[in-house]
Structures are given as C-alpha cells and as structure tokens.
Amino acid sequence: MESPTDPVGALREHERAAALPYTEYPPTPAWYPPAVGAWAALFLACFLYLFREPAFLFCMAGLLALEGGFFTWYRRKRGTMPSLRQAPREFNHAFRLYFGGLAVVLTVVAAAVLMLPRPVAVLTCLVLVTLGLTAYERVYRRAADATRARLR
C-alpha cells in the first residue's frame, strides 16, 4: 500500500468524497414542494375530517404507503440519503433554518386548526409547507454551491 506524498491533498480529496452525497445530486423535481404540501394537507385533513371514522385508518395507511414509495424512489434516483450528522459545515445553517422553519409552520398550522374553519386550516398547511420547502430547496442549493466552491 502506498502512502500519500501530499497529506493535505489526500485530506482534501477525502473531504470532497465525503461531501459528494450533499453536493452532487439530481435536482429535486419542480413538483416536489407542492406534492409534499399536498401530502401534508391531506394528512391534516385525515385528522380533521376522519379521525373518529373507520376510513381514518385507510387514509393514514394510504398516505404512509405513498410516503414510503416516494422515499424508496428518491433514494434510488439519488443513490443515497445523506445524514444530518456528517454534512459539510456549510449545511449547518441550512439545517437550522429547516428545523426553525418547520417549527414556525407547525405552530401556524396548529393555530389555524384551533382558530379557523377546517378548510382554511388545510389550505394554510398546503401553502405554508409548499412555500417553506421551496425556500429550503434554495437554501440547500446555496449550501451545496458554497461547499463545492470551498473544496475546489
């Protein structure tokens, strides 16, 4: 086994390889944010309209099967599912914004459920999840660009 003659170069090459699952990926389809928004709105609608009905279990099973199918397809398309723990440092800000935004969306949707008619609460969920995910996609793309620039 050969030992590297340039340890700094070898370390940089290792860092580039470790960053690949985060920086080199097929773009998320344009339908992804609205589809996730619609899924979240349907999930909420299941609870608001069917919770005490036998159809509730079928609704939830269908939505969970749809989610499982999507993740299987997406993992296959992307070739991997990166973890939050091993992400390049440029992604820390993106992940903090994601979880902070998620908390805001959940809080606003919960308030809508408590204070507004059910159809308005479901529509609020659809719009906020779609807009939040669209914003996160942009932030993620910027983090990937910054990581690629640093590792050149």
Secondary structure as the mmCIF struct_conf table of DSSP 4:
data_model
#
loop_
_struct_conf.conf_type_id
_struct_conf.id
_struct_conf.beg_label_comp_id
_struct_conf.beg_label_asym_id
_struct_conf.beg_label_seq_id
_struct_conf.end_label_comp_id
_struct_conf.end_label_asym_id
_struct_conf.end_label_seq_id
HELX_LH_PP_P HELX_LH_PP_P1 GLU A 2 PRO A 4
BEND BEND1 THR A 5 THR A 5
HELX_RH_AL_P HELX_RH_AL_P1 PRO A 7 THR A 23
BEND BEND2 GLU A 24 GLU A 24
HELX_LH_PP_P HELX_LH_PP_P2 PRO A 26 PRO A 29
TURN_TY1_P TURN_TY1_P1 ALA A 30 TRP A 31
HELX_RH_AL_P HELX_RH_AL_P2 TYR A 32 LEU A 50
TURN_TY1_P TURN_TY1_P2 PHE A 51 ARG A 52
BEND BEND3 GLU A 53 GLU A 53
TURN_TY1_P TURN_TY1_P3 PRO A 54 PRO A 54
HELX_RH_AL_P HELX_RH_AL_P3 ALA A 55 ARG A 78
BEND BEND4 GLY A 79 GLY A 79
BEND BEND5 LEU A 84 LEU A 84
TURN_TY1_P TURN_TY1_P4 ARG A 85 GLN A 86
TURN_TY1_P TURN_TY1_P5 ARG A 89 GLU A 90
HELX_RH_AL_P HELX_RH_AL_P4 PHE A 91 MET A 115
BEND BEND6 LEU A 116 LEU A 116
HELX_RH_AL_P HELX_RH_AL_P5 ARG A 118 ARG A 150
TURN_TY1_P TURN_TY1_P6 LEU A 151 LEU A 151
#
